[in-house]
């Protein structure tokens, strides 16, 4: 009988050697034998496992950012052509800015595994991937470079002392990962001593600021090949510094840290960085003229962070949920990166994993204090626009992709730039400007973000408690409470010169109803029955009540508001405005008639 080694069998089964050894040790591989310290696996067992795997679906990579595991043990959406696109251009240093949870960390680990020179053959992680079909001119780069890989995604401390300490530990761990340098004969005595000091966290501050440059030099001398430097989520400690009051300290450290490793470094082959914001050159990348930035507005690499529609369709088909495509589009589609339609990958994976129950999976794991900081200095026009976005409207704004954190204090309009690059908004249209930035039409991308936007953005305005009260009054059909809230709102928010016609109140109510847009489809001035109603709220779940609003405006001070509200209710019934909702299967329909005059209102409702 033919036997295979762990490495050979793992390649055939497309799982990691570590996982296969665990299965052998636990006795789950029939006929596996241990000869000394090595396992031998019979061909018949491999055939049986291959037959079983054809019927067994791979698990979804929820929270998996390790490329080796993701690409062998889980359903993997192949993004390896990112490597081809990079090798076609070979920019010295690339910065990819994308929202959180859009695959930055997994892609950076993919680059590390592809390029890094190791004692074992890592090509098996790519031989069944798209990059391997591109030919030797690309695959010859596999496993050829020493790699420095750091991730700052968890550096979320509240003081510079804690931040510095954590960065030092991360640098020390990366030095220890290259333990082969400790006794390298290619290094002189002083270089080996410097390596030990940095690995032991006993070096001084200046050495840590130069640690990228030092480690790349040592690796270059040891391997005879320039190093690749990969920094994931480079701006996390910078945002923390801005929020917690140590921005100047973290910027000073990072400026020297990155300059040493990425600027005029003869020991650098290529550099890759990821983050949410492109922090302007003058604040951190001073003089780094070899840096190329790829933001969400740029076409290159647009398809590699997040899922494309084809990739989502393939995933749904694989798991037998192809009929759910429309729902997935409504909830998790809508982003436009460059010229590519993009789905939120984190949310799609979680949606399929939870048997296609839609909800807002994309919740913040970081601080949103910066949003509150911007909103605190925003004027009423900006606040109004933020609420209009929730109602499905678009806002046209200048977008500065190189916005820096201190700018938010002096420019409240930077909130649109920040919300866009952070993933709360999408671009509908772009108008390039001569300064390299854009004038953009922006909107909320999908249902999921409507939920998140209300919680994480509108909450910072301090007005959502009132909006929640409005929502509760509408949802429960409490006419008396709704009337009281409307009069309170108008007393504090509108001018006596505003309420001169019905269209003003119609617009006001449309804005207030926006807080229900994550549970209802809001329609305005649409036909139903024998006429056009003012506003309807059609529930996403037809077990919930639907609502139809009709408004009246008193043209004189003598008109009875109560009678006008009754007239509005009568109009709803006579013109059968509830026809559309009944056709859709909504059983409980609440009709609301509201009469306005100045800052007064009368609300009446019926079922």
N, C-alpha and C positions, 0 to 999 in steps of 0.2 A: 504493500500500500504506500502511496506517495504521501509525504509529509511536507508541511510548509513551516517556515519560521514565523515568529510573531510579526516581524516587519513585512514579510511576503503576504501573509494572510490578511493583515490589516489593509494592505494596498488593494487586495482583491475585494475585501468587504467594504472598503471605503469608510473605515472607522479608525480612530486613533490607536496606536500601539498600546498606549496606557490603558485605554478602555478594554481592548481585547485581552490584555494580561489580567485585568480585573475579572473578566468573565471566565478565564481559564482557572484562576485561583479559586473562584467561588464554585467551580464545578459545573458551570452552565454550558461549557463547550464539551460535548460528548467526544470521548476518545482522545482528548488532549493529554499529552504526556510531558513530563518534566525531565529533561536530561541535564543534570547538573543545575545550573542557574537559568537555563533556557528552556522555553516551551516549544514543543512540536505539535502541530495541529494536523490531523488527517484530512485528506482531500474530501472525503465523504461528509465530514462535519461542515466544511466550508460550503459545499454544494447545498447542504440542508439549510444553512443560514442564509445563503443567497436566495433560495426558494422562498423562505419565510419572509425575507425583507421585501420581496416583490409585492406581497400582500399587506405588509405592515407599513403604515405611513410614518415618515420621519417626524419626530417632535418639532415643534416650532421653537425658534431661538429666543424665547422671552428673556430679555436681560443678558444675552450672551454677547460679549464683545471680544472674545478670544477667537481669532480667525481659524486656528487649527480645529478647535471644537466645532465652531459654527459651520465650517465647510465640510466636515466629515460626519458629524453625529446628528446634525439638525438640518431642517429644510433651509437651504442657502440660496439667496438671490445673488447670482453671480455678478460681481462688480469688478472683476479682475481686468476688464478692458481699460479701467482707469490707468493701469500700469502702461498699457500701450500708448494711450494719449499723452502720458507724461514723457515716455521715451521718444515720442515723435518730436517733442519740443525741447525737452531737457532744460527747463528754467533752473537756475542755480538754487533759488529758494522760492517755494510756493506756499502761499497762505490761503487756506480754504475757510471761508466764513459761512456758517450755516446755523440754523436754530438747534437747540438741544434735542437730543434723541433722533437725529436724522442720519445716523450711521457714521459719524466722524471717527469715533474711537475704533470701531470694527475695521474701517478702511485703513486707518493708520497702522493697525496691527497686521492687516493684510500686506501692506507695504513692507513692514519689518520682516515678516516671514519670507516674503518673496526675495528681498535683496540680501538678507543677512547671511553671512558666511558662518556655518556651524559644523560641528563634528558629524552630524547626521544629514542624510539626504532629505531635504525638505521639498524637493520638486514634486513629491507625490501629492502634496496639497494643491497642486496646480495642474497636474497632468490631465484631469478631466474637466478643467475650466476653460473659459473662452480664450484666455491669454495664451494657452498652449497651442492653439490653432493658428497663431499669428506668425509662426516661423522662428528660426534660429536667431534672427536679428533681434528678437525680443527675449526669447527664453535663455539666451546666453548670458543675460544679466542676472539670472536667478542664482542666489546663494554666493554672490561674488564680493560682497562688501561687509566690512564691520559696521554695525549700526548702534547708534546711541538713541535710546527711546525713553522719553519721559512723559508722564501724564500729570497735569496739574488740576484735573477735573475735581479732585476731592480736597483741594487746598481752599477751604472755606472757613478760615479762622477770623476771629474778631479783633486781633491785635497784630502789629507787625512782628513782635517777638515770637508769637505762636506761628505766624506765617513763615518767618525766616527759619524757624526750627524744623517745620515740616518740609520745606524746600530742601534744606540741608540733608534731612533723612532720605528724601527721594533721590537726591544726587548720590549719596553714599550707597544706596541700594543699587543704583545703576553701575557705579564703579565695581561693586562686588559681583554684579552679573558678569563682568569681564575679569574674573579672577585669574584668568590665564596671564594677565599682565603683571601679576605680583612677582613672578619669578622669571619673567621673560628675559632671555639672553640678548634680545634686540634692544633692550632699554639699559641705560646706564644706572649706576647706583642711585643717583639723585632723583632720577625719574621714577624708579621703583619706590623710593622713600616717599616721594610726593603722591604716588598712587595710594600707598598704604594710609597716609594721613587723610586723604580725601575719602577713602573707603571706610575709615574708622571714625569719621566725623570729628577729627581733631585738627583739621586745617584751619587757617585763619580766614576772615571774611573775604579778603581780596582774592584768595585762591578759589573760593567758591564762586565768586563773580566771574572768574576765568575758567571755571571747571569744564565747560563745553569745549573750549579751545584746548585745554590740557588733555582731556580724554581723547579728543579727536587726534591730537598729536601722537599720543601713546599708541593708539590703535593703528594709526598710519605706519608708525615705525615697526610695530609688531607684525602686521599683516602685509606690509608693503602696498597697501591700498588705502586711498582716502576714505574717510568715514561718511556715512549718511546720518544726519541728525533729524529725528522726528520728535516734535513737541506737540502733544495733544492738549487742547483746551488751555492754550497759553494765557488767555485773558481772565481766567477765573480768579486768580489772586489779585489781579488788577481791579476787577469789579469790587471784590471784597475790600480792597484798600480804599476805593472811592467811598463806598458805603460806610465803612467803619472808621474813617479818618486817618488812614496811613497811606494815602495815595502817593505822596511824594517819595516816601521811603521805598515802596514796592516798585515804583517807576525807575528810581535810581538804580536799584539792584538789577531789574530786568533789562534796562538799557545796556548796562555793562555785560550782563550775562549773555544776551543775544548777540551783541556786537562782537564779543570774543569768539563765539562759535560760528556766526553766520556772515560776518563782514570781513572781507579780505583775509579769509582763513585758508591758507594753502593746503590744509589737511582735510578740507571739506569737499566731498563729492557733490552731494545734493542735500538740501534741507526742506523739510515739510513741517508746516505748522497748521493747526486748526484752532478756531475760536468762534465766538458768536459775533463779536465786533471786530472790525478792522480798526485797530487803534492807530491813529495817525503817526506818520513817520517822525514828526517833530517831537512827539512825546515819548517814543520808545524805540523806533527803528531809525533813529537819526543816522543819515549817511548810508543806510543800507540800500544802495541803488541796484542790487541784484534781486530784490524782492518783487515777485509778481503776485498780485492779489486776485483771487477768484471769488467774487461775492455771489449772492443769489440773483443779482441782476446780470451777471456775465454768462455768456453762452458756453465757454469751455467747461468741461466736467459737470455740466448741468444735470446729467442723467445718473450720476453716480452716488448722490447723497439723497436718500429717499427712494421710493419705488415709482416706476413708471406705470402707466395703465396696463401695458402688456404684461408686466411682471405681476401685477395684482391679479389680473385675469388668470394667469397661469397658476398662481397660488390657490385661488378659489377653486379652479378646476381640479387641481391635485387633491384637495381635501373634500371635494364633492359639494361645494357651496357656490357653484357658478351662477345660480339664480340670485345671489346676493349682491351682484355687482352694482346695481343701481343704488342700493342702500349704502354700500361702501363709498361710492362716489359722493353721495349727499353728506356723509359724515366726515370723511377723511381725505377727500380730494381737494382741488382748488388752488394749490400752490403753483406758482409759475417761477421756476428757476431758469434764468436765461430764456430759452425758447422751449423749454420742456415742461410738460404737465407733470406734476409730482404729487404723490400721496405721502402722508405721514407714515413712515415705516413702523415706528413703535406702536402706533394705534392700530394699524392693519393687522400686525402680528397678534396683538392682544385680542382684537376683535375675533379673529379666526380661532384663536386658542380658547376663547370663552363661548364657542359654538355660535358665533355671529349674533351676540347680543350687543347692540350699539350703546356705547356710553362714552363719556369723556375720559379716555385713558391718558391723554397728554396733560398731566398735571405737573405743576412746577415742583422741582426738587431743590431749587436754589432760592436766593433772595430776590424779591420783587420790590425792594425798598427804592430802587432807582426809579421805578414807574411812579411810585407815590411822590418821590422828590420832584419829578417833572410836573406832575399834575398839580402839586401844591402851588406852583407858580403860573399855572395855566389860566387864561382868561375865559369868560363865559362862552366866547365863540368856539374855542377849542373843546371845552366840555360838551357843548352842544353837538359838535361834530363827532365826538367820541360816542355819544348816544345815537346819533344818526347812523353810524356804522353798524350798530347792533340791529338796526331796522332794515339792513340790507342796502343802504345807500353807499355811494362811493364818495371819497374825499380826494381832491387833487392837492398834492403837496410836493414841495421840493424835498428830495431825499438825498441826504449826505451819507454815503457809505463809509466815510472815514470819520464819522462823528466820534469824539472822545468824551470820556465820562464827565470831566469838569464842564463841558459845554452845556450840559443839561441844566445847569444852574442859571445860565444867562440866556438860553434860547428854548422856551417852552415848546416851540414848533418842532424841536428835535424829537419829540415823543413819537411822531410818525415814523421817522427814520429808525428809532430804537424798536418800536413795536413791529416794524416790517422785518428787520434783520433777526429779531428774536422769535419770529414765527406766529405772532398774533394777528398779522395782517397779510394779505396777498397783493401782488401787483396785477392790475387789470390791463393797464396800458403804460408804456414808458415813452418819455420824450427826452432823449439824451441832450445834455447841456454841454456847453463848451468847456466847462471846468472839470469835466469827467464824471459829474454826478447826473442826476436825473430829476425831471419833473414826472411824477407818477400819479396815476389814478389807483387808489388803494381801497381795499374792502376786506371784510371778514371772509375767510376762505370757505368755511363749511360749518355744519351744525355743531361739531365737537368744539370748535374754537368759539362759537357763540356762547356755549356754556362757560368755557375757560375765561373768555374775554370779560364776561360779566363778573365773574368771581375775582379774577386777578387784576383787571384793569379798572372797571367801573367802580368796584368797591373802594378804590383809592380816591374817588371823587368826593366821598362822604355823602353822596346823595342816594346810594342804593337802598338804604333802610327805608327811605320814602318810596322808592320804586318797588320794593318788596311789599310794602303796605298796599300800594296800588294793585299789584299783581294779586294779592290775597283777596282784596275786595272784589276785583273782577272775577277771579276764579270761583269764589263762593257765591257770586250773585248778590252781594250785600250792597244794595242800592244806596242805603242811607250812609254807609261808611264811605262809599265811593264819592258821593256828593260832598261829604265833609272834606275828604282828601283833595278833591278837585278845587274846591273853593280855597282851601289852605294853599295849594300850589299856585293858583292864580293870584292870590293876595300877595305872595312873596316873589313871584317870578315874572309877571307880565305888567305891561304899562296899560293905563286907561285908554291909550290910543291904539293898542294892539287889537282888542276885541271888536273890530268894526264889521266883520262879516263871518259867515259860516266857515269859509275856507281856512281862516286862521285857527279856529277851534278844531277843525278837522286835522290840520297839521299837528297841532299840539297833542291831540289824542293819539295820533299815529305814532308820535315819538314816545308817549307814555306806554303804549301797547308793545313797544319794542322789547321790553323786558320779558315778554312772553314768547319771543321768537324762537327760543330753543325748545319749546314744546308745541308751538302752533305755527301754522302757515298763515301769515298775515296778508290779507288782500284788501285793497283800497279802490273804491269807485269801480267795482266790477259788476258785470251783469249776472243776475240770478232771478228766476221767475219773470215778472213783468217789468223789471226796472233795474236800477243800479243802486246797490246799497252803499253806505258810507265806508264802513270797515267790517270785515268779518275775521274771526279767529277760528281757523279750521284745525282741530286737534290732530297731532301726529298719531295718537292712539285714540281710536274712535269710541273707546269706553269712557274717555274724558268728555266733559261738556264742551260744546261749541258756542260761539258768541257772535251775535250780529248787533252792530251799533248803527243807530241813525241819529243825526244831530239836527237841531234847529237853533236858529239865532233870532232873538227878539229884536225886531227892527225899531221898536219904540219902548219907552219906559212903562207904558200902560199895558203891554202884553203880559198875559198870565203865563209864567214859565211852566207851571204845572200842567196847564192845558196844552202847551207846546210839546212837552215831553210825552203826554198822552197821544198827541197827534203823530209823533215820531213812531211810537209803538204801533199805532193803527196802520201807519204806512208800511211797516215791516210785514204785518199780516196781510193787508190787502194786496200788496205787490208780490207776496210769496217770496220774499228774499231768502227764506230758508230752503228753497228748492235744491240748490247745489249741495248743501250739507246733507240733506236727507238722502239725496242720490248717492252720496259717498258713504252712507251708512251711519252717520252720526245721529244717535237716538235722542240725546239730551241737548237741546238747543236753547240757550238763554238769550232773550231779546232785550236790548237795553236802549232806551230812548233818553237823550240828554238835551235839555234846552239851556242855552247860554245867553247871558246879557252882562257885558262888562266882566266883572270879577265874581259874578254870581252864576250858579248852576242848579238845576233840578234834575235828578236822576230817577228814572222809573224803569222797572224791569218786569218781564213776564216770561213764562216758559211756553 
